[in-house]
Amino acid sequence: MRHTEFWARLDDTLGRDYSRTWAELTVVRELDGRTTQEALDAGVPPKQVWAAVRRHLELPDSER
């Protein structure tokens, strides 16, 4: 998964206006207590970050 696909999925899930704010402010425990943005900036692969976000938001398996 590329970063562009990650952001497109997050935009579809949370809405474009809110997704960036959510990514900067919400700590996801599964990402070692980092925000989504911090994890991506640290080099965590977008696919791994999306999997953690999907579980954090309790999205259905169809959103894999």
Secondary structure, 3 states (H helix, E strand, C coil): CCHHHHHHHHHHHHCHHHHHHHHHHCEEHHHCCEEHHHHHHCCCCHHHHHHHHHHHCCCCHHHC
